[in-house]
Amino acid sequence: MQEELFKECLAVVPTGRVLLEAGFVFDSKDGDQLLFIGGPAGRALRITAGQDMFQTHWQLLATMNSERSALCEEFFFLKNDVRGNVLKRLWEVWDSAYKNVPPPPAFDVGREFKEYEAVKKAMDPGPPSLSVDGEMLRMVIRRYRDKLIPKEPTGGLRLSYADRQLRLTSTEDTFYCPAWGHWFGEAEVDVISFVGLAPRAFHRGRASIRFFDELLWLEGVCMPGVWRNEAPAADAGGQSKPPVKATAQTESLPIEKFHAISMCPCLQTNTRIPTTNHQNLGYDDQDRNVSTYQCTWCETDWLRVGYRNDSFSRSHRYYRVPIRKSVLDTLNAENAVWAIEQANFRIVGGELYRFRERCEFGPGGNVDLYS
């Protein structure tokens, strides 16, 4: 999705205007109800829209009847809502009615917006967090209390994640709990703190675990911890499981979608991963250092451009983007910045940002290495 179109989808605008842009029309000359009819003859999709009695929400009713299927969905939007959310919901209704019929152009923008949000979330999902089976976790905690506390253990407890299993490893034993979320790396906390601070019960059978600012949070209770990115998560058999690598099928995917499939930590911000094949391409005419390297785990090549002005404090900053192997031969110090500006996403970091990386989405936009 183009950057300008994505920005338009994020804008908060009157819902009525969005519906008119999407092809809705007034149901009568002097009416205030909106109507959309589309789809194949004989099984057309009909969506009526109108404001509620308090004039704060839009209420939409979608119906579709055919010889073999029927659809009836009711949904609501605020009077002023995010344009992308409205278009995305309209596309979902269309997709529920027809799987192989091309949607109207405005509805298709909603599909693109939904895919773009999914890729963006995969690329920058935020701090490590998991939703864990609370009943199984309570059983593990009881086992630790029975076996480890009487022995006064001094070691730490390491928490890693793979194959939808939270792996809890101590010097004494290893346990597994079903879990869902993203957790690229390994957290280590004091085993007595973990067992002693764990809540006695979990709401609705789920336990929330996340790691943020050197603290492990377990259902609102925090304890000091250490986060390690160097080792890949282990599978249920205890063996290292590297991310998906490029194949003949994945090589043809857009680079950001390949990363969404591989889920390699090199895509994530603020992670440390093993790298290889470092090449320094020198400096361009603006004194910006250009280099390339390769992720050891998923074998994806990266381009990095950095700049530092010793006359100013906190001036160091850099941009890095994944690149295809076919692009490596054409890269040099002079066209590196152009390549970064054309990338669909890029990761920005450095001393200027207090060493905290963030994602920017494109393509488009100048590489800001001076302000």
Secondary structure by P-SEA (a helix, b strand, c coil): ccaaaaaaaaccccaaaaaaaaccccccccccbbbbbbccccbbbbbbbbbcccccbbbbbbbbbcccbbbbbbbcccccccaaaaaaaaaaaaaaacccccccaaaaaaaaaaaaaaaaaaacccccccccaaaaaaaaaaaaaaccccccccbbbbbbbccccbbbbcccbbbbbbbbccccbbbbccaaaaaaaccccccccbbbbbccccccccccbbbbbcccccccccccccccccccccccccccccaaaaaaaacccccccbbbbbbcccccccccccccccccccccccbbbbbbbbcccccccccccbbbbbbcccccccccccaaaaaaaacccccccccccccbbbbbbcccccccccc
